[in-house]
């Protein structure tokens, strides 16, 4: 019984650092969605690879509000939709995020009968948030 407990403790100590390393500083695939609540226009960015991001202990992407705000600011500057509500969709699996993109796009066009404005990847790129701790 002692050997089993010691073995479990050793396995936990070995696996914990490798799992933490896997989640932090990795890449994730993202796209942004913004919509005016009083309008029938939906704005979507293209699916992009975002490198160097970190995840919380719960497995959630850190700085989600920052990425949503940058997309909202882009939509306000480019299309004049100053009060658009933006959200960020993300996944570490490219196929899953592309499937989600296609589903949201088709729901917007068919189910909700909204006008869809897709921003080209050349106009807007998500960039990983960099902290300056020297200040």
TATAVEN-V714618 format. One record per residue. N is the residue number from 1. RES is the residue in one letter. OMEGA is omega in radians with two decimals (NA if undefined). Layout:
# TATAVEN-V714618
N:RES:OMEGA
N:RES:OMEGA
This chain:
# TATAVEN-V714618
1:X:3.12
2:X:-3.13
3:X:3.11
4:X:-3.14
5:X:3.13
6:X:3.09
7:X:3.11
8:X:3.12
9:X:3.12
10:X:3.09
11:X:3.12
12:X:-3.13
13:X:-3.13
14:X:-3.05
15:X:-3.07
16:X:3.11
17:X:-3.13
18:X:3.10
19:X:3.13
20:X:3.13
21:X:-3.13
22:X:-3.06
23:X:-3.05
24:X:3.13
25:X:-3.11
26:X:3.12
27:X:-3.11
28:X:3.11
29:X:-3.02
30:X:2.86
31:X:-3.10
32:X:3.08
33:X:3.10
34:X:-3.11
35:X:3.00
36:X:-3.12
37:X:3.14
38:X:-3.07
39:X:-3.14
40:X:-3.13
41:X:3.09
42:X:-3.13
43:X:3.13
44:X:3.02
45:X:3.08
46:X:3.08
47:X:-3.07
48:X:3.06
49:X:-3.14
50:X:-3.02
51:X:3.06
52:X:3.14
53:X:3.11
54:X:3.14
55:X:3.08
56:X:3.12
57:X:-3.12
58:X:-3.13
59:X:3.12
60:X:3.13
61:X:3.08
62:X:3.08
63:X:3.10
64:X:3.14
65:X:3.12
66:X:-3.13
67:X:3.09
68:X:-3.14
69:X:3.12
70:X:3.09
71:X:3.10
72:X:3.11
73:X:3.09
74:X:3.14
75:X:3.12
76:X:-3.12
77:X:-3.04
78:X:-3.00
79:X:3.11
80:X:3.12
81:X:-3.00
82:X:-3.07
83:X:3.13
84:X:3.10
85:X:-3.06
86:X:3.03
87:X:-3.11
88:X:3.05
89:X:-3.09
90:X:3.07
91:X:3.06
92:X:-3.13
93:X:-3.09
94:X:-3.11
95:X:-3.14
96:X:-3.11
97:X:3.08
98:X:3.07
99:X:3.11
100:X:3.12
101:X:-3.13
102:X:3.13
103:X:3.13
104:X:3.13
105:X:-3.12
106:X:3.08
107:X:3.14
108:X:-3.08
109:X:-3.02
110:X:-3.02
111:X:-3.06
112:X:3.14
113:X:3.12
114:X:3.03
115:X:-3.11
116:X:3.07
117:X:-3.14
118:X:3.13
119:X:3.13
120:X:-3.10
121:X:-3.14
122:X:-3.11
123:X:-3.06
124:X:3.08
125:X:2.99
126:X:3.10
127:X:3.13
128:X:-3.13
129:X:-3.14
130:X:3.13
131:X:3.09
132:X:-3.07
133:X:-3.10
134:X:-3.08
135:X:NA
